[in-house]
């Protein structure tokens, strides 16, 4: 990662809970084809949203990148927002993809399996004993109906483990519990694109209503995409990023 040759802005990509920069591989390829510089930052996992944002700020300052268009997927969208709150000089614009705006909108986090995983002692035990086929079946909710979950998603989740995964989930709850996302974006006043797959089964697409009437927020919906538009419909994501480039 580094400053572009002419010192111009860059696109910074932030992955979601239990994930990795691999979620952006197709988007990076698409941006490269249109000569838009981009870099994906690996988040820490299992720490607060504020701590994740501080980590990203440190990475960007070390690489002398500013201001940047910050693109966050799912939890990464909250980290992008927290980065704008902490270090507005590093952020030109926000693009939030499949990001929960409220606690109530986190429909995936209310499933029985995820509630069990968050239980002390029992959760880690269930995690270790669950067969791979069961875990992969549970991951189907992150793509649209009939979609295929890429292998790296399973691998990333295994690396994150129960501690990293539940820690990040609790961090999301804490951040949204302090103040809903729409209120934070309204206070920031920064231009923001909110992007949702209409077949998202992890975050309720109807929650987009919280942004209606906000002058600094543009809403884009993507058909035939679930919770992973960067992987399911990368061209549509590239279009959103490059529209204001």
Residue pairs with C-beta under 8 A, 6 or more apart in sequence:
1 39
1 41
1 59
1 63
1 65
2 63
2 64
2 65
3 10
3 63
3 64
3 65
4 10
4 37
8 37
9 66
9 67
9 68
9 69
9 92
10 37
10 38
10 39
10 65
10 68
10 69
11 31
11 36
11 37
11 38
11 39
11 68
11 69
11 71
11 241
12 38
12 39
12 40
12 41
12 56
12 60
12 65
12 68
12 69
12 70
12 71
13 21
13 24
13 27
13 28
13 38
13 39
13 40
13 41
13 71
13 72
13 73
13 76
14 40
14 41
14 43
14 56
14 70
14 71
14 72
14 73
14 76
14 77
14 79
14 80
15 21
15 22
15 23
15 24
15 40
15 42
15 43
15 73
15 74
15 76
16 23
16 72
16 73
16 74
16 75
16 76
16 98
17 45
17 74
17 75
17 160
17 165
17 168
17 169
17 172
18 45
18 156
18 157
18 160
18 164
18 165
18 168
19 73
19 74
19 76
19 153
19 156
19 160
20 42
20 152
20 156
20 159
21 40
21 41
21 42
22 150
22 152
22 156
23 73
23 152
23 153
23 228
23 230
23 231
24 38
24 40
24 73
24 230
26 230
26 231
26 234
27 38
27 230
27 234
27 237
27 238
27 241
28 38
28 40
29 234
30 234
30 235
30 237
30 238
31 37
31 38
31 238
31 241
31 242
32 38
34 238
34 242
36 241
36 242
36 245
39 63
39 65
41 56
41 59
41 60
43 52
43 55
43 56
43 75
43 76
43 79
44 51
44 52
44 55
45 160
45 164
45 165
45 167
45 168
46 160
46 163
46 164
46 165
46 166
46 167
46 168
46 171
47 167
47 168
47 171
48 171
48 174
48 175
49 75
49 78
49 79
49 82
49 171
49 172
49 174
49 175
50 82
50 86
50 175
52 79
52 82
52 171
53 79
53 82
53 83
53 85
53 86
53 87
54 86
56 79
56 83
57 83
57 86
57 87
57 90
60 66
60 68
60 90
61 90
65 90
66 89
66 90
67 89
67 90
67 91
67 92
68 90
68 91
68 92
69 92
69 93
69 94
69 95
69 241
69 244
69 245
70 80
70 83
70 84
70 90
70 91
70 93
70 94
70 95
71 80
71 94
71 95
71 97
71 237
71 241
72 78
72 79
72 80
72 81
72 94
72 95
72 96
72 97
72 99
73 97
73 98
73 99
73 228
73 229
73 230
74 97
74 98
74 99
74 100
74 202
74 203
74 227
75 99
75 168
75 171
75 172
76 97
76 99
77 94
77 96
77 97
77 98
77 99
77 181
78 99
78 100
78 172
78 175
78 176
78 181
80 91
80 94
80 95
80 96
81 94
81 96
81 181
81 184
81 185
81 188
82 175
83 90
83 91
84 90
84 91
84 94
84 188
84 190
85 184
85 188
88 188
88 190
91 190
93 190
93 191
93 192
93 193
93 244
94 185
94 190
94 191
94 192
94 193
95 192
95 193
95 195
95 240
95 241
96 181
96 192
96 193
96 194
96 195
97 195
97 196
97 229
97 230
97 237
98 195
98 196
98 197
98 200
98 202
98 203
98 227
98 228
98 229
99 181
99 194
99 203
100 106
100 172
100 176
100 181
100 203
100 207
101 176
101 180
101 181
101 182
101 194
101 207
101 208
101 210
101 211
102 176
102 180
102 181
102 182
102 207
102 210
103 173
103 176
103 177
104 204
104 207
105 203
105 204
105 207
106 172
106 173
106 176
106 202
106 203
107 201
107 202
107 203
107 204
108 114
108 141
108 142
108 201
108 202
108 203
108 227
109 169
109 172
109 173
109 202
111 141
113 138
114 169
116 122
116 123
116 126
117 123
117 126
117 127
117 162
117 165
117 166
118 166
118 169
118 170
123 162
123 166
124 162
124 163
127 161
127 162
132 154
135 154
135 157
136 149
136 154
139 149
139 153
139 154
139 157
140 147
140 149
141 201
141 202
141 226
141 227
142 149
142 153
142 201
142 202
142 226
142 227
142 228
143 149
143 226
143 227
143 228
143 231
143 232
144 197
144 199
144 200
144 201
144 224
144 225
144 226
144 232
145 199
145 226
147 226
147 228
147 232
150 231
153 228
157 165
160 168
180 210
181 210
182 210
182 211
182 214
182 217
185 192
185 211
185 214
185 216
185 217
186 214
186 216
188 216
189 216
190 216
191 216
191 218
191 244
192 216
192 217
192 218
193 217
193 218
193 219
193 220
193 240
193 244
194 208
194 211
194 217
194 218
194 219
194 220
195 220
195 221
195 222
195 229
195 237
195 240
196 203
196 205
196 208
196 219
196 220
196 221
196 222
196 229
197 205
197 221
197 222
197 223
197 224
197 225
197 226
197 227
197 228
197 229
197 232
197 233
198 205
198 221
198 222
198 223
198 224
198 225
199 223
199 224
199 225
199 226
200 225
200 226
200 227
201 226
201 227
202 226
202 227
203 227
205 221
208 219
208 221
211 217
211 219
220 240
222 229
222 233
222 236
222 237
224 232
224 233
225 232
225 233
225 236
226 232
229 236
229 237
230 237
